[in-house]
Amino acid sequence: MGEAPEDPDGTGRVGFGGALVVPLAELTSGPLAAACFFGVDPDLSRRFGENSDGAAAFVRCSSARMRPWTRRYRPSAVDVGVLSGDVGDVVRGISEVSTAVFEAGHVPVVVGGDHTVSYPVAVTAAARHEDLTYVYLDAHLDLGLHLDGSGELHNGNFVAALAAGGAFREVVNVGARAWTTYDEAYDPGGLVTVVREVDPAALSALRGRKVHVSLDVDVLDPVYVPNTGSKEPFGATPEQVRCVMAWIADNCTVVSADVSEIVPDPAHSATAEIAMRCIHELVKERKHDE
């Protein structure tokens, strides 16, 4: 994995969202729901949007300066590195690292390029947790219903594969607004429950559920995140997304998570900080007796 910067306090190297870097083999059980971040650098299966190879390294470097906040509010969050190399090996690696993180009592959070990174960690989570709901914040539904049926899994249709697989209690989108999502093929009663408002008040049906949460940053308006893969107008504000994440953290059991669709661009490093702040809000530390 690429080198992470040193913690100014001298306690080690700092990675995603200001989390301390630790070797996966040394990961030990921490407070319930402590986040364990790891990255995926290559695009796994991109059909739409700008190439985001190197996104994990970019997010890691750009969000490391969050360390003073993270040290105070998420002290047990850790970073176990970045996967790179052959796509097949990386996909297997996501499942293997997620399994190791689960066994250490942490919540795996994958940081990747194209949204397809969500698929292997969500499937791994569903295999360990019955009655799991897949919740994804995304301007697009990623069902591929308006595409030709090539059969290839990619970032424009992978949610359809998740929904059809039967491993999840329900698949819920929050924030769909791309013009294709208004086609008749996407009407209610399909594979996904669509909640178009990025607002906690619209999420009451999720209360008490076990969830995997996926954040595609294009749910945000491009004025806030200009370096995302598939921009759509009329998006959410960072505060709206943060509030939704906080509501989910307080009202659901977050089993695993991922964040994707950030295009590396040094001119817009704040995108990484917005994404990691929202994910930190989602995976809060809790006391064992809660």
Secondary structure as a PSIPRED ss2 file (coil, helix, strand):
# PSIPRED VFORMAT (PSIPRED V4.0)

   1 M C   1.000  0.000  0.000
   2 G C   1.000  0.000  0.000
   3 E C   1.000  0.000  0.000
   4 A C   1.000  0.000  0.000
   5 P C   1.000  0.000  0.000
   6 E E   0.000  0.000  1.000
   7 D C   1.000  0.000  0.000
   8 P C   1.000  0.000  0.000
   9 D C   1.000  0.000  0.000
  10 G C   1.000  0.000  0.000
  11 T C   1.000  0.000  0.000
  12 G C   1.000  0.000  0.000
  13 R E   0.000  0.000  1.000
  14 V E   0.000  0.000  1.000
  15 G C   1.000  0.000  0.000
  16 F H   0.000  1.000  0.000
  17 G H   0.000  1.000  0.000
  18 G H   0.000  1.000  0.000
  19 A C   1.000  0.000  0.000
  20 L E   0.000  0.000  1.000
  21 V E   0.000  0.000  1.000
  22 V C   1.000  0.000  0.000
  23 P C   1.000  0.000  0.000
  24 L H   0.000  1.000  0.000
  25 A H   0.000  1.000  0.000
  26 E H   0.000  1.000  0.000
  27 L C   1.000  0.000  0.000
  28 T C   1.000  0.000  0.000
  29 S C   1.000  0.000  0.000
  30 G C   1.000  0.000  0.000
  31 P C   1.000  0.000  0.000
  32 L E   0.000  0.000  1.000
  33 A C   1.000  0.000  0.000
  34 A C   1.000  0.000  0.000
  35 A E   0.000  0.000  1.000
  36 C E   0.000  0.000  1.000
  37 F E   0.000  0.000  1.000
  38 F E   0.000  0.000  1.000
  39 G E   0.000  0.000  1.000
  40 V E   0.000  0.000  1.000
  41 D C   1.000  0.000  0.000
  42 P C   1.000  0.000  0.000
  43 D C   1.000  0.000  0.000
  44 L C   1.000  0.000  0.000
  45 S C   1.000  0.000  0.000
  46 R C   1.000  0.000  0.000
  47 R C   1.000  0.000  0.000
  48 F C   1.000  0.000  0.000
  49 G C   1.000  0.000  0.000
  50 E C   1.000  0.000  0.000
  51 N C   1.000  0.000  0.000
  52 S C   1.000  0.000  0.000
  53 D C   1.000  0.000  0.000
  54 G C   1.000  0.000  0.000
  55 A H   0.000  1.000  0.000
  56 A H   0.000  1.000  0.000
  57 A H   0.000  1.000  0.000
  58 F H   0.000  1.000  0.000
  59 V H   0.000  1.000  0.000
  60 R H   0.000  1.000  0.000
  61 C H   0.000  1.000  0.000
  62 S H   0.000  1.000  0.000
  63 S H   0.000  1.000  0.000
  64 A H   0.000  1.000  0.000
  65 R H   0.000  1.000  0.000
  66 M H   0.000  1.000  0.000
  67 R H   0.000  1.000  0.000
  68 P H   0.000  1.000  0.000
  69 W H   0.000  1.000  0.000
  70 T H   0.000  1.000  0.000
  71 R H   0.000  1.000  0.000
  72 R H   0.000  1.000  0.000
  73 Y H   0.000  1.000  0.000
  74 R C   1.000  0.000  0.000
  75 P C   1.000  0.000  0.000
  76 S C   1.000  0.000  0.000
  77 A C   1.000  0.000  0.000
  78 V E   0.000  0.000  1.000
  79 D E   0.000  0.000  1.000
  80 V E   0.000  0.000  1.000
  81 G E   0.000  0.000  1.000
  82 V E   0.000  0.000  1.000
  83 L E   0.000  0.000  1.000
  84 S C   1.000  0.000  0.000
  85 G C   1.000  0.000  0.000
  86 D C   1.000  0.000  0.000
  87 V H   0.000  1.000  0.000
  88 G H   0.000  1.000  0.000
  89 D H   0.000  1.000  0.000
  90 V H   0.000  1.000  0.000
  91 V H   0.000  1.000  0.000
  92 R H   0.000  1.000  0.000
  93 G H   0.000  1.000  0.000
  94 I H   0.000  1.000  0.000
  95 S H   0.000  1.000  0.000
  96 E H   0.000  1.000  0.000
  97 V H   0.000  1.000  0.000
  98 S H   0.000  1.000  0.000
  99 T H   0.000  1.000  0.000
 100 A H   0.000  1.000  0.000
 101 V H   0.000  1.000  0.000
 102 F H   0.000  1.000  0.000
 103 E H   0.000  1.000  0.000
 104 A C   1.000  0.000  0.000
 105 G C   1.000  0.000  0.000
 106 H C   1.000  0.000  0.000
 107 V E   0.000  0.000  1.000
 108 P E   0.000  0.000  1.000
 109 V E   0.000  0.000  1.000
 110 V E   0.000  0.000  1.000
 111 V E   0.000  0.000  1.000
 112 G C   1.000  0.000  0.000
 113 G C   1.000  0.000  0.000
 114 D C   1.000  0.000  0.000
 115 H H   0.000  1.000  0.000
 116 T H   0.000  1.000  0.000
 117 V H   0.000  1.000  0.000
 118 S H   0.000  1.000  0.000
 119 Y H   0.000  1.000  0.000
 120 P H   0.000  1.000  0.000
 121 V H   0.000  1.000  0.000
 122 A H   0.000  1.000  0.000
 123 V H   0.000  1.000  0.000
 124 T H   0.000  1.000  0.000
 125 A H   0.000  1.000  0.000
 126 A H   0.000  1.000  0.000
 127 A H   0.000  1.000  0.000
 128 R H   0.000  1.000  0.000
 129 H C   1.000  0.000  0.000
 130 E C   1.000  0.000  0.000
 131 D C   1.000  0.000  0.000
 132 L E   0.000  0.000  1.000
 133 T E   0.000  0.000  1.000
 134 Y E   0.000  0.000  1.000
 135 V E   0.000  0.000  1.000
 136 Y E   0.000  0.000  1.000
 137 L E   0.000  0.000  1.000
 138 D C   1.000  0.000  0.000
 139 A C   1.000  0.000  0.000
 140 H C   1.000  0.000  0.000
 141 L C   1.000  0.000  0.000
 142 D C   1.000  0.000  0.000
 143 L C   1.000  0.000  0.000
 144 G C   1.000  0.000  0.000
 145 L C   1.000  0.000  0.000
 146 H C   1.000  0.000  0.000
 147 L C   1.000  0.000  0.000
 148 D C   1.000  0.000  0.000
 149 G C   1.000  0.000  0.000
 150 S C   1.000  0.000  0.000
 151 G C   1.000  0.000  0.000
 152 E C   1.000  0.000  0.000
 153 L C   1.000  0.000  0.000
 154 H C   1.000  0.000  0.000
 155 N C   1.000  0.000  0.000
 156 G C   1.000  0.000  0.000
 157 N C   1.000  0.000  0.000
 158 F H   0.000  1.000  0.000
 159 V H   0.000  1.000  0.000
 160 A H   0.000  1.000  0.000
 161 A H   0.000  1.000  0.000
 162 L H   0.000  1.000  0.000
 163 A H   0.000  1.000  0.000
 164 A H   0.000  1.000  0.000
 165 G C   1.000  0.000  0.000
 166 G C   1.000  0.000  0.000
 167 A C   1.000  0.000  0.000
 168 F C   1.000  0.000  0.000
 169 R C   1.000  0.000  0.000
 170 E E   0.000  0.000  1.000
 171 V E   0.000  0.000  1.000
 172 V E   0.000  0.000  1.000
 173 N E   0.000  0.000  1.000
 174 V E   0.000  0.000  1.000
 175 G C   1.000  0.000  0.000
 176 A C   1.000  0.000  0.000
 177 R C   1.000  0.000  0.000
 178 A C   1.000  0.000  0.000
 179 W H   0.000  1.000  0.000
 180 T H   0.000  1.000  0.000
 181 T H   0.000  1.000  0.000
 182 Y H   0.000  1.000  0.000
 183 D C   1.000  0.000  0.000
 184 E H   0.000  1.000  0.000
 185 A H   0.000  1.000  0.000
 186 Y H   0.000  1.000  0.000
 187 D C   1.000  0.000  0.000
 188 P C   1.000  0.000  0.000
 189 G C   1.000  0.000  0.000
 190 G C   1.000  0.000  0.000
 191 L C   1.000  0.000  0.000
 192 V C   1.000  0.000  0.000
 193 T E   0.000  0.000  1.000
 194 V E   0.000  0.000  1.000
 195 V E   0.000  0.000  1.000
 196 R C   1.000  0.000  0.000
 197 E C   1.000  0.000  0.000
 198 V C   1.000  0.000  0.000
 199 D C   1.000  0.000  0.000
 200 P H   0.000  1.000  0.000
 201 A H   0.000  1.000  0.000
 202 A H   0.000  1.000  0.000
 203 L C   1.000  0.000  0.000
 204 S H   0.000  1.000  0.000
 205 A H   0.000  1.000  0.000
 206 L H   0.000  1.000  0.000
 207 R C   1.000  0.000  0.000
 208 G C   1.000  0.000  0.000
 209 R C   1.000  0.000  0.000
 210 K E   0.000  0.000  1.000
 211 V E   0.000  0.000  1.000
 212 H E   0.000  0.000  1.000
 213 V E   0.000  0.000  1.000
 214 S E   0.000  0.000  1.000
 215 L E   0.000  0.000  1.000
 216 D E   0.000  0.000  1.000
 217 V H   0.000  1.000  0.000
 218 D H   0.000  1.000  0.000
 219 V H   0.000  1.000  0.000
 220 L E   0.000  0.000  1.000
 221 D C   1.000  0.000  0.000
 222 P C   1.000  0.000  0.000
 223 V C   1.000  0.000  0.000
 224 Y C   1.000  0.000  0.000
 225 V C   1.000  0.000  0.000
 226 P C   1.000  0.000  0.000
 227 N C   1.000  0.000  0.000
 228 T E   0.000  0.000  1.000
 229 G C   1.000  0.000  0.000
 230 S C   1.000  0.000  0.000
 231 K C   1.000  0.000  0.000
 232 E C   1.000  0.000  0.000
 233 P C   1.000  0.000  0.000
 234 F C   1.000  0.000  0.000
 235 G C   1.000  0.000  0.000
 236 A E   0.000  0.000  1.000
 237 T C   1.000  0.000  0.000
 238 P H   0.000  1.000  0.000
 239 E H   0.000  1.000  0.000
 240 Q H   0.000  1.000  0.000
 241 V H   0.000  1.000  0.000
 242 R H   0.000  1.000  0.000
 243 C H   0.000  1.000  0.000
 244 V H   0.000  1.000  0.000
 245 M H   0.000  1.000  0.000
 246 A H   0.000  1.000  0.000
 247 W H   0.000  1.000  0.000
 248 I H   0.000  1.000  0.000
 249 A H   0.000  1.000  0.000
 250 D H   0.000  1.000  0.000
 251 N H   0.000  1.000  0.000
 252 C C   1.000  0.000  0.000
 253 T E   0.000  0.000  1.000
 254 V E   0.000  0.000  1.000
 255 V E   0.000  0.000  1.000
 256 S E   0.000  0.000  1.000
 257 A E   0.000  0.000  1.000
 258 D E   0.000  0.000  1.000
 259 V E   0.000  0.000  1.000
 260 S E   0.000  0.000  1.000
 261 E C   1.000  0.000  0.000
 262 I E   0.000  0.000  1.000
 263 V C   1.000  0.000  0.000
 264 P C   1.000  0.000  0.000
 265 D C   1.000  0.000  0.000
 266 P H   0.000  1.000  0.000
 267 A H   0.000  1.000  0.000
 268 H H   0.000  1.000  0.000
 269 S C   1.000  0.000  0.000
 270 A H   0.000  1.000  0.000
 271 T H   0.000  1.000  0.000
 272 A H   0.000  1.000  0.000
 273 E H   0.000  1.000  0.000
 274 I H   0.000  1.000  0.000
 275 A H   0.000  1.000  0.000
 276 M H   0.000  1.000  0.000
 277 R H   0.000  1.000  0.000
 278 C H   0.000  1.000  0.000
 279 I H   0.000  1.000  0.000
 280 H H   0.000  1.000  0.000
 281 E H   0.000  1.000  0.000
 282 L H   0.000  1.000  0.000
 283 V C   1.000  0.000  0.000
 284 K C   1.000  0.000  0.000
 285 E C   1.000  0.000  0.000
 286 R E   0.000  0.000  1.000
 287 K C   1.000  0.000  0.000
 288 H C   1.000  0.000  0.000
 289 D C   1.000  0.000  0.000
 290 E C   1.000  0.000  0.000
